């Protein structure tokens, strides 16, 4: 049961630290509460005879491109171009398929897999530091375990001597306990006090080392996940969707084009996620 709690703790930590989008924004009414963030795009946005003629979102993987797409979405919202909005989901689906190198039956499947990819790449970028930390803690725990066990063996040897009457003629004058020759311990009660102290040290360290070892092994297993249907990735997806589903359809469209646009730049250049420093990910659009 304790192992289960430790693993749950690891997952919760990853949710809190490694999630791509952690803003807790309130859901808005689809039309009335969508506020204009920047000026309306004015080129080629007219509707003629019920036909929507606004240009579609394109992907050039730049900040200016993402900002322009955001303007298109705001303008389409104001003109109630619902068919345009629905058509963009197909465009986003095609772009996701292009980036991930696989096809999907619909936009929702593409979106969910993309979210898993984003979340999982964040985990992989950060899991190395955690593995290093717990590997060090595990090794230090093993070292202490050997030290405490050696001290317990020494105390047991000296106890047998004292009980046998060899109080002042110890055979272990060359062995030390905590920097003091073991032969200098001549009182059985004093020895048993030392014994109780060492047992407590050994027991606490054994439990902590066992937990650190278990955590390290789980982190290694996480780093080796290669199946998008793994339960951990599904848990990360559900955590992402809890936030994503607070937005209305127009806001979701804007979030997805923001997510998708920096993807190639982030994961081919090795740079930090631009979403952490640009207004796109820090601005409320509703």
C-alpha positions as CSV (number, residue, x, y, z in Angstrom):
1,X,0.0,0.0,0.0
2,X,2.9,2.4,0.8
3,X,4.4,1.8,-2.6
4,X,1.1,2.7,-4.2
5,X,1.0,6.0,-2.3
6,X,4.6,6.8,-3.3
7,X,3.8,6.2,-7.0
8,X,0.6,8.3,-6.8
9,X,2.8,11.1,-5.2
10,X,5.2,10.9,-8.2
11,X,2.3,11.2,-10.7
12,X,0.8,14.2,-8.7
13,X,4.2,15.9,-8.7
14,X,4.4,15.5,-12.4
15,X,0.9,17.0,-12.8
16,X,1.8,20.0,-10.8
17,X,5.3,20.7,-12.2
18,X,5.4,19.4,-15.7
19,X,2.0,20.2,-17.2
20,X,2.2,22.3,-20.4
21,X,-0.8,24.5,-19.5
22,X,-1.6,25.1,-15.8
23,X,-3.8,28.3,-16.0
24,X,-7.1,27.8,-14.1
25,X,-9.4,30.0,-16.1
26,X,-13.2,30.1,-15.9
27,X,-15.3,28.8,-18.8
28,X,-17.1,31.5,-20.7
29,X,-20.3,31.7,-22.7
30,X,-19.6,30.8,-26.4
31,X,-20.6,34.2,-27.7
32,X,-21.3,36.8,-25.2
33,X,-18.2,36.5,-23.1
34,X,-15.5,36.2,-25.8
35,X,-13.7,39.5,-25.4
36,X,-11.6,41.0,-28.2
37,X,-7.9,41.0,-27.3
38,X,-6.5,42.9,-30.2
39,X,-7.8,44.8,-33.3
40,X,-10.0,43.0,-35.8
41,X,-8.4,41.6,-39.0
42,X,-9.9,43.5,-41.9
43,X,-8.6,41.8,-45.0
44,X,-10.8,39.3,-46.8
45,X,-13.2,38.7,-44.0
46,X,-16.5,39.4,-45.7
47,X,-19.3,37.0,-46.2
48,X,-21.2,37.0,-49.5
49,X,-24.5,35.3,-50.0
50,X,-24.0,33.2,-46.9
51,X,-20.6,32.0,-47.9
52,X,-17.7,32.6,-45.5
53,X,-14.5,33.9,-47.3
54,X,-12.1,34.4,-44.4
55,X,-8.6,32.9,-45.0
56,X,-7.7,29.8,-43.0
57,X,-5.1,29.4,-40.3
58,X,-1.7,28.6,-41.6
59,X,1.4,27.3,-39.9
60,X,4.8,29.0,-40.2
61,X,5.9,28.2,-36.7
62,X,6.5,31.8,-35.6
63,X,5.1,34.1,-33.0
64,X,3.8,36.5,-35.6
65,X,2.0,33.7,-37.3
66,X,0.4,32.6,-34.0
67,X,-0.7,36.2,-33.3
68,X,-2.2,36.6,-36.7
69,X,-4.1,33.3,-36.4
70,X,-5.4,34.6,-33.0
71,X,-6.7,37.7,-34.8
72,X,-8.4,35.6,-37.4
73,X,-10.2,33.7,-34.7
74,X,-11.3,36.8,-32.9
75,X,-12.6,38.3,-36.1
76,X,-14.4,35.1,-37.1
77,X,-16.0,35.0,-33.7
78,X,-17.3,38.6,-34.1
79,X,-18.8,37.7,-37.5
80,X,-20.3,34.4,-36.2
81,X,-18.4,32.4,-38.8
82,X,-19.2,29.0,-37.3
83,X,-18.6,27.1,-40.4
84,X,-15.1,28.7,-40.6
85,X,-14.4,27.7,-37.0
86,X,-15.4,24.1,-37.7
87,X,-13.3,24.0,-40.9
88,X,-10.2,25.0,-38.9
89,X,-10.5,21.8,-36.8
90,X,-9.8,19.9,-40.0
91,X,-6.8,22.1,-40.7
92,X,-5.5,21.6,-37.2
93,X,-6.0,17.8,-37.5
94,X,-4.0,17.8,-40.8
95,X,-1.1,19.8,-39.1
96,X,-1.1,17.5,-36.1
97,X,-0.9,14.5,-38.5
98,X,2.0,16.1,-40.3
99,X,3.9,16.8,-37.1
100,X,3.3,13.4,-35.5
101,X,3.7,11.4,-38.7
102,X,0.4,9.5,-38.2
103,X,-3.2,9.8,-39.3
104,X,-6.3,10.1,-37.1
105,X,-10.0,9.4,-37.7
106,X,-11.0,12.7,-36.4
107,X,-9.9,15.9,-34.8
108,X,-10.6,14.8,-31.2
109,X,-8.3,11.8,-31.6
110,X,-5.6,14.0,-33.1
111,X,-6.0,16.6,-30.3
112,X,-5.8,14.0,-27.5
113,X,-2.7,12.3,-28.9
114,X,-1.1,15.7,-29.4
115,X,-1.8,16.6,-25.8
116,X,-0.2,13.4,-24.7
117,X,2.8,14.2,-26.8
118,X,3.2,17.7,-25.3
119,X,2.8,16.4,-21.7
120,X,5.1,13.5,-22.2
121,X,7.8,15.6,-23.8
122,X,7.7,17.9,-20.8
123,X,8.0,14.8,-18.5
124,X,11.0,13.5,-20.4
125,X,12.7,16.9,-20.3
126,X,12.4,17.0,-16.5
127,X,12.5,13.4,-15.4
128,X,16.3,13.1,-15.8
129,X,16.9,15.5,-12.9
130,X,14.5,13.5,-10.7
131,X,16.2,10.2,-11.6
132,X,19.6,11.7,-10.7
133,X,18.3,12.9,-7.4
134,X,16.7,9.6,-6.4
135,X,19.7,7.6,-7.7
136,X,22.0,9.7,-5.4
137,X,19.6,9.3,-2.4
138,X,19.4,5.5,-3.0
139,X,23.2,5.1,-3.2
140,X,23.6,7.2,0.0
141,X,21.0,5.1,1.7
142,X,22.8,1.9,0.8
143,X,26.0,3.3,2.2
144,X,24.4,4.2,5.5
145,X,22.7,0.8,5.7
146,X,26.1,-0.9,5.5
147,X,27.5,1.5,8.2
148,X,24.6,0.9,10.6
149,X,24.7,-2.9,10.0
150,X,28.4,-3.0,10.8
151,X,27.8,-1.0,14.0
152,X,25.1,-3.5,15.1
153,X,27.4,-6.5,14.4
154,X,30.2,-4.8,16.5
155,X,27.8,-4.2,19.4
156,X,26.5,-7.7,19.3
157,X,30.1,-9.1,19.4
158,X,30.9,-6.9,22.4
159,X,27.7,-7.8,24.2
160,X,28.6,-11.5,23.9
161,X,32.0,-10.7,25.4
162,X,30.6,-8.8,28.3
163,X,28.0,-11.5,29.0
164,X,30.9,-14.1,28.9
165,X,32.8,-12.1,31.5
166,X,35.4,-10.6,29.1
167,X,34.7,-7.1,30.2
168,X,38.3,-5.7,30.3
169,X,40.1,-8.1,28.1
170,X,38.2,-7.7,24.8
171,X,39.5,-9.4,21.6
172,X,38.3,-6.4,19.5
173,X,40.6,-3.6,20.7
174,X,41.3,-2.6,17.1
175,X,37.7,-2.1,16.2
176,X,35.9,1.2,16.7
177,X,32.3,2.1,17.3
178,X,31.5,5.7,16.3
179,X,35.2,6.6,16.6
180,X,35.6,4.9,20.0
181,X,37.3,1.5,20.6
182,X,34.5,-1.0,21.1
183,X,36.5,-2.4,24.0
184,X,35.9,0.8,26.0
185,X,32.2,-0.1,26.3
186,X,32.2,-2.1,29.6
187,X,28.6,-1.6,30.8
188,X,25.9,-3.9,29.4
189,X,23.2,-1.2,29.9
190,X,25.3,1.4,28.1
191,X,25.9,-1.1,25.3
192,X,22.1,-1.8,25.0
193,X,21.4,1.9,24.8
194,X,23.8,2.1,21.9
195,X,22.1,-0.9,20.4
196,X,18.6,0.7,20.5
197,X,20.0,3.8,18.9
198,X,21.6,1.9,16.1
199,X,18.4,-0.1,15.5
200,X,16.4,3.0,15.1
201,X,18.9,4.5,12.7
202,X,19.0,1.3,10.7
203,X,15.2,0.9,10.6
204,X,14.5,4.5,9.5
205,X,17.2,4.4,6.9
206,X,16.1,1.1,5.6
207,X,12.5,2.4,5.0
208,X,13.7,5.6,3.4
209,X,16.2,3.8,1.2
210,X,13.5,1.3,0.1
211,X,11.2,4.1,-0.8
212,X,13.9,6.0,-2.7
213,X,14.8,2.8,-4.6
214,X,11.2,2.2,-5.5
215,X,10.7,5.8,-6.6
216,X,13.9,5.7,-8.7
217,X,12.8,2.4,-10.4
218,X,9.3,3.9,-11.2
219,X,11.0,7.0,-12.7
220,X,13.1,4.8,-14.9
221,X,9.9,2.9,-16.0
222,X,8.2,6.2,-16.8
223,X,11.1,7.3,-19.0
224,X,10.8,4.0,-21.0
225,X,7.1,4.4,-21.8
226,X,6.5,4.2,-25.6
227,X,2.8,3.6,-25.7
228,X,0.3,6.5,-26.0
229,X,-2.3,4.3,-24.3
230,X,-0.3,3.9,-21.2
231,X,-2.4,4.7,-18.1
232,X,0.1,7.5,-17.0
233,X,-0.3,9.3,-20.3
234,X,-4.1,8.9,-20.1
235,X,-3.9,10.4,-16.6
236,X,-1.8,13.4,-17.9
237,X,-4.3,13.8,-20.7
238,X,-7.2,13.9,-18.3
239,X,-5.4,16.5,-16.2
240,X,-4.9,18.6,-19.3
241,X,-8.5,18.3,-20.5
242,X,-9.8,19.4,-17.2
243,X,-8.3,22.8,-17.9
244,X,-8.9,22.8,-21.6
245,X,-12.6,22.0,-21.3
246,X,-13.2,25.1,-19.3
247,X,-12.9,27.2,-22.5
248,X,-15.6,27.7,-25.1
249,X,-15.2,26.5,-28.7
250,X,-13.5,29.6,-30.0
251,X,-11.1,29.8,-27.1
252,X,-10.3,26.1,-27.6
253,X,-9.5,26.8,-31.3
254,X,-7.1,29.5,-30.3
255,X,-5.4,27.4,-27.6
256,X,-4.9,24.6,-30.1
257,X,-3.3,26.8,-32.7
258,X,-1.0,28.2,-30.0
259,X,0.0,24.7,-28.9
260,X,0.7,23.5,-32.4
261,X,2.6,26.4,-33.8
262,X,5.7,26.4,-31.5
263,X,5.9,22.6,-31.5
264,X,8.5,22.2,-34.3
265,X,10.6,25.1,-33.0
266,X,10.6,23.7,-29.4
267,X,11.4,20.1,-30.2
268,X,13.8,20.4,-33.0
269,X,15.9,23.2,-31.7
270,X,16.1,22.1,-28.1
271,X,15.1,25.5,-26.8
272,X,12.7,26.1,-24.0
273,X,9.0,26.2,-24.7
274,X,8.2,29.7,-26.1
275,X,4.8,29.4,-24.3
276,X,6.6,30.2,-21.1
277,X,7.7,33.6,-22.2
278,X,5.2,35.0,-24.8
279,X,1.9,36.8,-24.4
280,X,0.2,34.0,-26.3
281,X,0.2,31.7,-23.2
282,X,-0.2,34.3,-20.6
283,X,-3.1,36.3,-22.0
284,X,-6.8,35.6,-21.4
285,X,-8.7,35.7,-24.6
286,X,-12.2,35.5,-23.1
